[in-house]
Amino acid sequence: MPDQISPEPPELTLCGSSTVPASLARVPEVTVLFWIIKVLTTGMGETTSDFLAHTLDPVLAVGIGGVCFVAALVLQFSRKRYIPWVYWLAVVMVSVFGTMAADVLHVGLGIPYAVSSVFYAVVLTLVFLAWKRVEGTLSIHSVYTRRREAFYWAAVLATFALGTAVGDLTAVTLHWGYLGSGILFATAIAIPALAHWKLGLNPILAFWAAYILTRPLGASFADWMGVSHARGGLGWGTGLVSIGWSMAIVALVAILATRKPRQVSLSTANFMP
């Protein structure tokens, strides 16, 4: 998609002191609220995908998910800057469709979760390599052009598919259950946070490591709430869980919409505020 921002701002680097004006930023600031909403979208996408697949014909469900996914991204790319409800709508639809993409390989084609996990890990790696080669940085603070945003959303979709496959691998294939998997990933996501905070881990690496882990983290706890007691869950139902998590997302995004955006310094870490 051609870049529609002209003239383009000077190249921004992580080691410089440049900032991204709020009028150019196409993704949100990385704050605690960002991480909370991100986890909620992963869980909501997981249970919504399962609800649609069991309520409708699976092919129809995937078709609807695909259409909504494309429509949400078209809306996001049509905006000239970051708008909270538009951005998070796109994330929600990526979550739903990313779950479906992972489930198609296993349920539809019979591919084991271990194989699909490796497949999506390779896909994500290729996206990162192409993004780095073309743009020179994987920092989300540098996402102010359409081309960089295209790489960003490709990476986001791949992380959702990968996280779904890995979460199902631990919960189903390895028989750790949904609650056990949730606890595992809650522990795992603290590792890049602590490594960045205490050991100086590269902020971009820390960010993407945590971002990938939010998917199985949120999905595992949402599945635990939704699935039956026989499957080790609370038995609340995927529909009810989807509604509850959606309401929380709407409330938090509404809070974001009231906040005044600020310039983001590329010399600061992009893992936490």
DRENDRENTOR-228931 format. One record per residue (C-alpha): residue in three letters; chain; x, y, z. Coordinates in steps of 0.05 Angstrom, whole numbers. Example, Ala and Ser with C-alpha at 12.3 -4.5 7.8 and 13.67 -1.06 7.14 Angstrom:
[rec 'ala' 'A' [246 -90 156]],
[rec 'ser' 'A' [273 -21 143]],
***
This chain:
[rec 'met' 'A' [0 0 0]],
[rec 'pro' 'A' [31 67 -20]],
[rec 'asp' 'A' [52 114 34]],
[rec 'gln' 'A' [2 171 40]],
[rec 'ile' 'A' [41 215 88]],
[rec 'ser' 'A' [79 269 51]],
[rec 'pro' 'A' [129 295 62]],
[rec 'glu' 'A' [157 238 103]],
[rec 'pro' 'A' [190 257 169]],
[rec 'pro' 'A' [264 247 178]],
[rec 'glu' 'A' [286 175 191]],
[rec 'leu' 'A' [279 158 264]],
[rec 'thr' 'A' [327 113 302]],
[rec 'leu' 'A' [329 82 370]],
[rec 'cys' 'A' [394 115 388]],
[rec 'gly' 'A' [373 185 369]],
[rec 'ser' 'A' [335 237 407]],
[rec 'ser' 'A' [280 245 354]],
[rec 'thr' 'A' [207 239 372]],
[rec 'val' 'A' [145 215 336]],
[rec 'pro' 'A' [91 269 338]],
[rec 'ala' 'A' [23 244 360]],
[rec 'ser' 'A' [-5 267 293]],
[rec 'leu' 'A' [39 215 257]],
[rec 'ala' 'A' [37 156 305]],
[rec 'arg' 'A' [-4 98 278]],
[rec 'val' 'A' [2 53 339]],
[rec 'pro' 'A' [-11 67 413]],
[rec 'glu' 'A' [39 85 467]],
[rec 'val' 'A' [64 23 504]],
[rec 'thr' 'A' [36 32 574]],
[rec 'val' 'A' [9 -14 628]],
[rec 'leu' 'A' [-61 -3 600]],
[rec 'phe' 'A' [-36 -25 532]],
[rec 'trp' 'A' [-14 -92 560]],
[rec 'ile' 'A' [-79 -103 598]],
[rec 'ile' 'A' [-122 -90 536]],
[rec 'lys' 'A' [-76 -133 494]],
[rec 'val' 'A' [-85 -193 540]],
[rec 'leu' 'A' [-160 -181 541]],
[rec 'thr' 'A' [-164 -181 465]],
[rec 'thr' 'A' [-127 -247 461]],
[rec 'gly' 'A' [-175 -281 508]],
[rec 'met' 'A' [-236 -250 475]],
[rec 'gly' 'A' [-211 -271 406]],
[rec 'glu' 'A' [-200 -343 429]],
[rec 'thr' 'A' [-269 -353 459]],
[rec 'thr' 'A' [-304 -314 403]],
[rec 'ser' 'A' [-271 -358 351]],
[rec 'asp' 'A' [-291 -421 388]],
[rec 'phe' 'A' [-362 -395 398]],
[rec 'leu' 'A' [-371 -380 324]],
[rec 'ala' 'A' [-340 -446 302]],
[rec 'his' 'A' [-388 -486 346]],
[rec 'thr' 'A' [-449 -443 333]],
[rec 'leu' 'A' [-442 -434 257]],
[rec 'asp' 'A' [-415 -479 202]],
[rec 'pro' 'A' [-339 -476 210]],
[rec 'val' 'A' [-328 -454 138]],
[rec 'leu' 'A' [-380 -399 146]],
[rec 'ala' 'A' [-348 -378 212]],
[rec 'val' 'A' [-279 -372 181]],
[rec 'gly' 'A' [-309 -334 122]],
[rec 'ile' 'A' [-343 -284 168]],
[rec 'gly' 'A' [-280 -277 210]],
[rec 'gly' 'A' [-239 -265 147]],
[rec 'val' 'A' [-286 -211 120]],
[rec 'cys' 'A' [-288 -175 187]],
[rec 'phe' 'A' [-213 -180 194]],
[rec 'val' 'A' [-201 -148 125]],
[rec 'ala' 'A' [-254 -94 139]],
[rec 'ala' 'A' [-222 -76 205]],
[rec 'leu' 'A' [-153 -70 174]],
[rec 'val' 'A' [-180 -29 116]],
[rec 'leu' 'A' [-211 19 167]],
[rec 'gln' 'A' [-146 22 206]],
[rec 'phe' 'A' [-104 38 144]],
[rec 'ser' 'A' [-154 90 121]],
[rec 'arg' 'A' [-141 132 183]],
[rec 'lys' 'A' [-85 184 182]],
[rec 'arg' 'A' [-63 171 253]],
[rec 'tyr' 'A' [-75 126 313]],
[rec 'ile' 'A' [-148 126 336]],
[rec 'pro' 'A' [-160 82 397]],
[rec 'trp' 'A' [-225 48 378]],
[rec 'val' 'A' [-203 36 306]],
[rec 'tyr' 'A' [-136 7 326]],
[rec 'trp' 'A' [-164 -39 380]],
[rec 'leu' 'A' [-220 -62 335]],
[rec 'ala' 'A' [-167 -84 286]],
[rec 'val' 'A' [-130 -120 342]],
[rec 'val' 'A' [-193 -156 363]],
[rec 'met' 'A' [-207 -179 292]],
[rec 'val' 'A' [-135 -201 284]],
[rec 'ser' 'A' [-144 -241 348]],
[rec 'val' 'A' [-207 -275 323]],
[rec 'phe' 'A' [-181 -290 254]],
[rec 'gly' 'A' [-111 -309 279]],
[rec 'thr' 'A' [-144 -361 324]],
[rec 'met' 'A' [-183 -388 265]],
[rec 'ala' 'A' [-120 -391 223]],
[rec 'ala' 'A' [-85 -433 276]],
[rec 'asp' 'A' [-146 -478 286]],
[rec 'val' 'A' [-154 -491 212]],
[rec 'leu' 'A' [-86 -524 209]],
[rec 'his' 'A' [-101 -569 268]],
[rec 'val' 'A' [-176 -582 264]],
[rec 'gly' 'A' [-185 -576 189]],
[rec 'leu' 'A' [-121 -606 164]],
[rec 'gly' 'A' [-102 -650 223]],
[rec 'ile' 'A' [-33 -618 232]],
[rec 'pro' 'A' [-6 -627 303]],
[rec 'tyr' 'A' [0 -565 347]],
[rec 'ala' 'A' [75 -577 353]],
[rec 'val' 'A' [82 -573 277]],
[rec 'ser' 'A' [37 -512 270]],
[rec 'ser' 'A' [75 -478 326]],
[rec 'val' 'A' [140 -486 289]],
[rec 'phe' 'A' [107 -465 224]],
[rec 'tyr' 'A' [81 -400 253]],
[rec 'ala' 'A' [147 -387 289]],
[rec 'val' 'A' [181 -391 221]],
[rec 'val' 'A' [129 -345 190]],
[rec 'leu' 'A' [139 -294 245]],
[rec 'thr' 'A' [214 -298 239]],
[rec 'leu' 'A' [210 -285 164]],
[rec 'val' 'A' [164 -225 176]],
[rec 'phe' 'A' [214 -196 226]],
[rec 'leu' 'A' [273 -208 180]],
[rec 'ala' 'A' [237 -174 121]],
[rec 'trp' 'A' [215 -116 165]],
[rec 'lys' 'A' [285 -106 193]],
[rec 'arg' 'A' [317 -111 125]],
[rec 'val' 'A' [270 -61 92]],
[rec 'glu' 'A' [260 -11 149]],
[rec 'gly' 'A' [322 -20 192]],
[rec 'thr' 'A' [284 -25 258]],
[rec 'leu' 'A' [229 -66 290]],
[rec 'ser' 'A' [211 -12 340]],
[rec 'ile' 'A' [136 2 342]],
[rec 'his' 'A' [155 74 358]],
[rec 'ser' 'A' [178 80 285]],
[rec 'val' 'A' [111 59 256]],
[rec 'tyr' 'A' [89 124 223]],
[rec 'thr' 'A' [84 103 150]],
[rec 'arg' 'A' [37 56 114]],
[rec 'arg' 'A' [93 8 94]],
[rec 'arg' 'A' [118 1 166]],
[rec 'glu' 'A' [47 -8 189]],
[rec 'ala' 'A' [38 -64 139]],
[rec 'phe' 'A' [98 -100 169]],
[rec 'tyr' 'A' [71 -86 238]],
[rec 'trp' 'A' [3 -118 225]],
[rec 'ala' 'A' [35 -178 190]],
[rec 'ala' 'A' [77 -189 252]],
[rec 'val' 'A' [16 -180 298]],
[rec 'leu' 'A' [-24 -232 258]],
[rec 'ala' 'A' [34 -281 260]],
[rec 'thr' 'A' [42 -272 336]],
[rec 'phe' 'A' [-32 -287 346]],
[rec 'ala' 'A' [-30 -350 304]],
[rec 'leu' 'A' [35 -372 338]],
[rec 'gly' 'A' [9 -358 408]],
[rec 'thr' 'A' [-55 -396 394]],
[rec 'ala' 'A' [-17 -457 370]],
[rec 'val' 'A' [31 -455 429]],
[rec 'gly' 'A' [-25 -446 479]],
[rec 'asp' 'A' [-63 -506 452]],
[rec 'leu' 'A' [2 -546 450]],
[rec 'thr' 'A' [13 -538 525]],
[rec 'ala' 'A' [-60 -544 545]],
[rec 'val' 'A' [-81 -601 500]],
[rec 'thr' 'A' [-21 -638 472]],
[rec 'leu' 'A' [21 -635 535]],
[rec 'his' 'A' [-40 -642 580]],
[rec 'trp' 'A' [-22 -584 625]],
[rec 'gly' 'A' [-93 -557 621]],
[rec 'tyr' 'A' [-117 -486 609]],
[rec 'leu' 'A' [-106 -461 680]],
[rec 'gly' 'A' [-37 -493 683]],
[rec 'ser' 'A' [-19 -462 616]],
[rec 'gly' 'A' [-44 -394 639]],
[rec 'ile' 'A' [0 -397 701]],
[rec 'leu' 'A' [59 -419 658]],
[rec 'phe' 'A' [52 -361 609]],
[rec 'ala' 'A' [39 -311 665]],
[rec 'thr' 'A' [106 -332 694]],
[rec 'ala' 'A' [140 -332 626]],
[rec 'ile' 'A' [117 -262 608]],
[rec 'ala' 'A' [151 -235 670]],
[rec 'ile' 'A' [219 -258 644]],
[rec 'pro' 'A' [228 -207 588]],
[rec 'ala' 'A' [200 -153 633]],
[rec 'leu' 'A' [250 -168 688]],
[rec 'ala' 'A' [307 -179 638]],
[rec 'his' 'A' [294 -110 608]],
[rec 'trp' 'A' [286 -76 676]],
[rec 'lys' 'A' [343 -109 713]],
[rec 'leu' 'A' [391 -134 659]],
[rec 'gly' 'A' [383 -83 604]],
[rec 'leu' 'A' [353 -130 553]],
[rec 'asn' 'A' [342 -94 487]],
[rec 'pro' 'A' [274 -61 492]],
[rec 'ile' 'A' [252 -83 422]],
[rec 'leu' 'A' [268 -155 437]],
[rec 'ala' 'A' [235 -151 505]],
[rec 'phe' 'A' [173 -119 475]],
[rec 'trp' 'A' [162 -172 421]],
[rec 'ala' 'A' [177 -230 468]],
[rec 'ala' 'A' [124 -205 516]],
[rec 'tyr' 'A' [77 -189 459]],
[rec 'ile' 'A' [80 -260 433]],
[rec 'leu' 'A' [67 -288 503]],
[rec 'thr' 'A' [5 -245 514]],
[rec 'arg' 'A' [-32 -289 464]],
[rec 'pro' 'A' [-26 -357 499]],
[rec 'leu' 'A' [-32 -321 567]],
[rec 'gly' 'A' [-100 -289 552]],
[rec 'ala' 'A' [-126 -347 511]],
[rec 'ser' 'A' [-109 -398 565]],
[rec 'phe' 'A' [-146 -362 620]],
[rec 'ala' 'A' [-205 -346 574]],
[rec 'asp' 'A' [-210 -420 554]],
[rec 'trp' 'A' [-206 -440 627]],
[rec 'met' 'A' [-265 -396 642]],
[rec 'gly' 'A' [-305 -419 582]],
[rec 'val' 'A' [-295 -494 574]],
[rec 'ser' 'A' [-334 -547 612]],
[rec 'his' 'A' [-315 -577 679]],
[rec 'ala' 'A' [-299 -641 643]],
[rec 'arg' 'A' [-244 -605 606]],
[rec 'gly' 'A' [-217 -572 669]],
[rec 'gly' 'A' [-253 -506 662]],
[rec 'leu' 'A' [-304 -465 699]],
[rec 'gly' 'A' [-359 -480 650]],
[rec 'trp' 'A' [-382 -408 639]],
[rec 'gly' 'A' [-388 -417 564]],
[rec 'thr' 'A' [-349 -385 508]],
[rec 'gly' 'A' [-405 -337 491]],
[rec 'leu' 'A' [-410 -308 561]],
[rec 'val' 'A' [-335 -302 569]],
[rec 'ser' 'A' [-330 -266 502]],
[rec 'ile' 'A' [-384 -216 523]],
[rec 'gly' 'A' [-351 -204 590]],
[rec 'trp' 'A' [-281 -193 562]],
[rec 'ser' 'A' [-310 -150 506]],
[rec 'met' 'A' [-343 -104 557]],
[rec 'ala' 'A' [-277 -96 593]],
[rec 'ile' 'A' [-241 -79 528]],
[rec 'val' 'A' [-293 -27 510]],
[rec 'ala' 'A' [-288 6 578]],
[rec 'leu' 'A' [-212 9 577]],
[rec 'val' 'A' [-209 34 505]],
[rec 'ala' 'A' [-258 89 525]],
[rec 'ile' 'A' [-209 110 579]],
[rec 'leu' 'A' [-153 111 527]],
[rec 'ala' 'A' [-195 155 482]],
[rec 'thr' 'A' [-199 209 535]],
[rec 'arg' 'A' [-124 213 544]],
[rec 'lys' 'A' [-83 264 506]],
[rec 'pro' 'A' [-30 230 464]],
[rec 'arg' 'A' [42 251 474]],
[rec 'gln' 'A' [104 250 432]],
[rec 'val' 'A' [144 186 438]],
[rec 'ser' 'A' [219 190 444]],
[rec 'leu' 'A' [255 136 405]],
[rec 'ser' 'A' [313 139 453]],
[rec 'thr' 'A' [268 111 508]],
[rec 'ala' 'A' [249 38 519]],
[rec 'asn' 'A' [187 14 483]],
[rec 'phe' 'A' [172 -42 531]],
[rec 'met' 'A' [141 -2 587]],
[rec 'pro' 'A' [122 72 595]],
***
